[in-house]
């Protein structure tokens, strides 16, 4: 079964991410516990991303360097993706003119 990200993400204060926090115990990670309770197996990158979102401190409590490092790591998790057999650039007529689509 699949849960939406909005169902999994719990708003609240985030804590400092450490190496040990990448896969925190279920009682400390409601997002991961919800996925487990629903019988959903998350990709390891999704677990790491959700842990970062949940446990990193708010941006205004960190230095610029710490925020940049966190952002860089999150971009690494988001990069890549599935290989596609082909990619085509097209132009579609829209109500206000042509729109480029890929």
PyMOL commands that set and color helices and strands:
alter all, ss='L'
color gray80, all
select helices_A, chain A and resi 5-8+19-23+26-28+30-37+44-55+59-61+64-78
alter helices_A, ss='H'
color red, helices_A
select strands_A, chain A and resi 90-94+97-101
alter strands_A, ss='S'
color yellow, strands_A
deselect
rebuild
show_as cartoon
